[in-house]
Amino acid sequence: GLCLLVLRLFIGVHVFLVSCALPDSVLRRFIVRVMCSVLGLFVRQSDPRLRDVNVRVYIANHVTQFDHNVINLLTSCNTPALNGAPGFICWSRGFMELGVTGSRAELVDSLKVYSSHRGNPPLLLFPEEAATNGRAGLLRFSSWPFSILDVVQPVALQVQRPLITVSVADSSWITELLWTFFVPFTVYQVRWMPSVPRRAEELSEDFALRVQELLAMELGVVSTRLTAADKTEHMKRLRHTSLLPFAPGSQPLAARPRMPSSLTGVAPEDVRITAMAQRVKEVLPHVPLEVIRIDLAQTNCVDTTIANLLEGGVPFFPESKEAGTDLPAPSASQAAAASGIQGSVAVPSSKPATKQFAKSPVERHLSLQERKRALYDYARR
């Protein structure tokens, strides 16, 4: 792999220079495609006759940071740069700079003007706005790519690679490029689908949802309602969880608590559940240990169990003070979150907690934020 990486780095420079020197044409795409096969990038396409030359917008699922380069080897198209500062890096990666740094409405207006000129190549857009591995589901499509023109053509993209996972979450395009050079080959399968017109009086959101369902059926995955913002928030939580003191694997081996002698001969799975239950018990000493073990058997995660107990998702009766005299007493905020179904304890905050269920969604959201803030303050102390 290292030998391939070093060799392909030098070949990659030549591929970049050739792609910059030759004008956009069928000959250029053929030469670059052959040279990319030396780099381990093999591109296959199914049903090329379905590609409509009159369609000005291609819609594709997003798997890697080089999807636009791969599809550009098959047909001439441009992908606008949505993230990152414009400059040499943006240009060298094959993105089109529009010079628009404002809202999405300004971007859509610029793309409409671009598409109105028939001499410009078609647009290749990724409504997911974030890369996934393409094996589980599609992120929810944004509606702005479907407000440019009334006819789009979906493109189903699948990527296969031996030994190394494709599109690892939270990895940079440089890392993806180096792993592409390291592994023996990476196969991109491009499937053209029939063009999809907008229905009469159909909103952009409904149009995007319909195309998303068609692409999901073609790829054999689930059409989810998760967005790129949800993925970003999930990655933030994963990074935060890895830094928590009770996160699995965050403590050195010498600092981990020893198992009691009564656990000798118990199955490793039970020992692991018991150790995780003890960590939850340290955070929530008023929760019965058996309730913690039952929820851990289902979630298999300390953080998820703590969240379920704090948010009232698992009903229980708090233990008395005599049951846990050697443990620190829970704060009022913990008791309020854990026994929220009884509604007998108030959450400490700058304003008193409401005695009844708020009718307004905004008030309910603010009440939830106040409780979460109180729990965070207690955890920091």
N, C-alpha and C positions, 0 to 999 in steps of 0.2 A: 504493500500500500504506500509506503513512504517513497519507494522508487517511482511508482506511478505518479505520485503527487509532484515530485520534483520534475519529472519529465514533462508532465502535462502543464505545469506552470509555464515552461518555456514555449510549449506549443500553443498555449492559450494566448500568449502575447502576440504570436503570429496570427491567430484567428481574429483577435481584436483589430490588429492593423489591417488585415484584409477586409474585414467588414466595414472599416472606416474608409478605406481607399476606394472600394468599388461602389458604384451607384446602385440604388435599390432596383433590382431586376430579378428575373427568374434565374439568370446565370449566377448572380451573387448569392442568392439563397441556396442554390445547389452546391456551390463551392463551400460555403460556410457550413452547410449541413454535413457534407462529407468530412470536413475538418473537425466538426464537433463529434463525429463518430469516433475519431481518434481520441478525443477527450473522454470518451465513455458515455456520451449523450446520444441516445438512439431515439428518434422520433418516428412514431407510426401514426397514420391517420386512417380512419374508417369512413367510408362513404364520402369521398371528397366531392362527388357530384352534387351532394346536397348543399354545398356551399353556394349561397346566393350572391352573385356579383353585385346585385342592386342593393343589398342590405348595407347600411352604413354603421351599424352598431352590433358588435359581437359581445355576448354575455357568457362568461365562463366562471366555473368554480375555481377557487384559489387554493393551490396545494403547496407550491414552493415560491420563493422570491424570483424565480426565473421563468415563470409561466409565460409571460409576455414575450420573452426572447425565443422560447420554443415555438410558440404559435407563429411568431414572425418568420420562422424558418419555412413555414408552409405557405403563408400568404402575407402580403403587405398590410400592416396595421400599426396603429400607434396607441400607446397607453399613456394617459396623462399622469404626471407626477402629483400625487396627493399628499404624501408625507415626505419630510426631509427638505433640506435647503437646496434650492437650485444651484447648479454649478457643474463642474467637470464630472463628479461622481454620478450625479443624476443623469447627465447626458451619456456617459460611458456605459451605464447600465441599460440604456435603451429607452428611457422614459422621455416623454414629450413635455417640454416646459411651456406652460401657457402664460406664465407671469401673473397668475391670479392668486392672491394670498388672502382674499376675503372669505365671504360666506359661500356655502354650497350653491346658493342662488346665482351668484356671480360666476361660479364655475360652470353651472348648467348653461347659462347664457353664452359663455365663451365657447362651450362645446357645440351649442346649436349653431353659432356662427361658423365654427370650423366645419361642421357637417354639411352646412349649406353649400360649400364649395365642392363641386363634384370632383375636382382634381385631387383633393386630399384623400389619403388612404382611410379606410374605415377605422372606427374606434374599437379598441378591445378594453372592456371594463370588467372589473371584478366586484360585484355588489356585496360580497361577503366582507370586504375591506380588511380581512385578516386571513392568514394562511392556516389551514388545518391539514391533518394527514389524509383527509378524503376517504377514510374507511368507516367512520361512524355516522356522520351527518353533515348537513349543510347549515352554516350560520344563516341567520335571517338576512334576506337581501334588503339592501337600502333601496329606497324608492327613487332617488335622484337619477340613477342611470336610465330609468325607464320614462323619464319626463323629457328626454332629449328628442327622440323620434318615436313614431307610432309603430315601427316594425323593428324587431330585434331578432338575432339568430343565436340560440344557445349553443354552447360548445362544452361538451363533457370531457373533462381532463382527469386522467388517472396516471399515477406515477408508481413505478415498482423499482425496488433497489434491493440487492442482496446484502445481508449481514447488518447493515446500518439502517435505522429508521429514517423515513423521509419526513422532512419538515418537523423537527423537534420544536416544541413550544418554547417561545422566548429566546430563540437563537437568532443570530444576525445573518445577514446575507453572505458575509465573508465566511462564517463557519459553514454554512450550507455549501458554498463554492468549494471549500477545501475538502469537505467530505465527499463531494461529487468527484473530485479528482482522485481521492484516496481509494474509493471502492472500484471494483472492476468495471461496472457499467450501471447506468440509470436509464430506464426505459420510460418514455413519455408516450402515452396512448391518447390520441386526440380523436374524438368522435363528433362529427358534425351532425347537428339535428336540424329538422326543418324550421324555417323562420316562423316566428310567432307574431301576428299582428295584434294591435290593441283593439279590444271590443268597443262597441259604441257606448260612450259615456262611462267608460271604465276608468277608475282612479289609478294613479301611478302605484299606490300601495297594493291594490288588488292585482294589477298587472305584474308587479314584482313577485307577489305570492304565487301567482299562477305559473310563471316561468320557473320559480324555485321548485315547485312541485314536479314540474316536468323534468328538470335536471336531476332531482332526487330519485325519481323513478328510473331514469336512464342509468344512473350510477349505482342503483340498488342500495341507497342509504336513506337515512331519516331526514325529513325536512323539519328542522327545529325552529324554535322562536328565540334562540340565544343569539345575541348580537356580538359584534366585535368588542363593544364596551364591556360586555359580560366576560368575555375571555380575558381582557386586560385586568378586570377586577379579580378574576380567579387567579391569575398569575401573581398579583399583588398579595393575595391571601396566602398563596403557597410560599412566597418568599417570607412573609411575616410569620407563618407557622414554623418554618425552619429555624427561626431565631428565638422562638419561645422556649423557656427553660424546661417545660414539660413535653416538648416535641420529641417524638421517637428518634433516637440516634443523636440527639443534640448534646447529651452528657457523655463524658468519657466513661470508660468501663469501670474505672476505680471509683467513680463518684456515684454510680448507680446503686440503689438500695439492694441489699441482699434479700433473697427469698427466705421466708421463715422455714424452720425445719419441718413444720407440719405439711409443707408442700412437696416433700421428698416422695418421689414415685408417682406424682401426679403428671398427667399428660402435658406436654409442652404448650399446647393450645390453652389449657386451663391456667397454666402458670402465667402465660402472657396476658390473658384476660384479667387475672388477679392483679398483676403488676400495673396494668392500665387503670384498673378500678381504683387502686390505691392513689394514683396520681389525680384522678378525678375527685376522690374523697378529700385530698388535701386542698383542692380548690373549693369544693362544695361540701363542707363537713356535715351539713344538716341533711344531706340526701342519704337515704338508706343504701347500704352497700349492695344489697341484692338488686335494687332497682338499677343501680349503675351497671352491674354485671349483665343484666338482661338487655339493657340498651346497647352496651358495648358488643354483645354477641351479634347484634344486628348491624351496627354501624362500623365496628372494627376501627374506630378512630376516636381518640381522646377529645379532640377539639369538637367534633360533631356531637358527641354525647354531652359535652358541657353546654354547647349551644342549645341542644334539645331540652336540657334540664332548665336552663335559664329562661328560655322562651316559653316554657310551659307546655312543650310538646309531649312530655312524659309525665302523666299524673302520679303523684306520690304524696305521702304524709310526712312532713319533716320530723326528724328524730328529736327527742327531748334533749335537754342540755346534759342530763346525766349520762346519756349514751355516748357522748363524745366530749368528756371533760378535758381530755388531753389535747384536743384539737382547738384551734382558734374559732371563736364564735362567728357565725356568719353575720355579715352586715345587713342592714335593713334593705339595701338595694338587691342583694342576692335573694333574701327571703321573698321580696316582692316579685322578682322575676320567676323564682322557682315555684312559688305557690300562688301564681297569678290567677289560677282558676277559682281559688277561694275568694280572692279580692279583699282579704282582710288586712294586708299590710300595704302601706303606701311607699312609693319610690321617693327617696330623698332627692330633691331638686330645688331650683330656685323658686318654682311655683308648685303648689299642692297638686297632687295627682287627681284626676277626675274620678268621681265616684261612680260614674256610669259610662257605658260604651259610647264614645263620641259618634255623632251622626256624620260629621264631615270627614272625608278621607284626609284632608290636610291636618285636622286636629289629631286624628289617630296617628298620622306619620310623625307629627311633632312629639306626641307622647312617647312613641317608640324611640325617637332619637334621644329624648331626655333620659329614658331608662338605660339606653345603651351607653350614653355619656357617663351616667352614674356608675355603671358597672366598670367602664374603662378606668374611671378615677380610682375606684376601689382596687382594681388589679394593679394599677401603678403604685398605689401606696403600699 
